[in-house]
Amino acid sequence: MGTTSDYQIIKQNGKNLFVLVPWADFKRIQPMLEGHQSREDEIPKEVMIAHCLKGVPIIKAWREHLGLTQAKLAERAGMKQKVISVLEKPGHKPRHATMERIAKALGIEPAQLDVYAEAKMKAEIELRAEVSDLKLR
């Protein structure tokens, strides 16, 4: 669900009413949407809504949630503001080392910048189980 094509917006009279998301993604974000924050490595509800439902890139969603400007985040990360601007563009895929640097500058864990890590892992496990099942037949 990294792109807007992975969910569907249902409108009525030009107004957004509902968003359909893949089940695995919904199960992942459901506790956060309900306000349950039980682990430090979870992502705040506001960040999830901005990223998953409004399509805001995850770095920008975190930065805005924390009340930082691009310039301030750039300063903390030892980068130029223009680099932060590029990193926040939809569809941009920063390198792992860059994501770690940004996470540190935001004061969060790198895993908190990968909204779908858990869903991806579960999907991979399920796929492997299905493949194993097919091989046994």
Buried (B, 14 or more C-beta within 10 A) or exposed (E): BEEEEEBEEEEEEEEEEEEEBBEBBBEBBEBBEEEEEEEEEBBBBEBBBBBBBEEBBBBBBBBBBBEBEBEBBBBBBEBEBEBBEEBBEEEEEBEEEBBBBBBBBBEBBBBBBBBBBBBBEBBEEEEEEEEEEEEEE
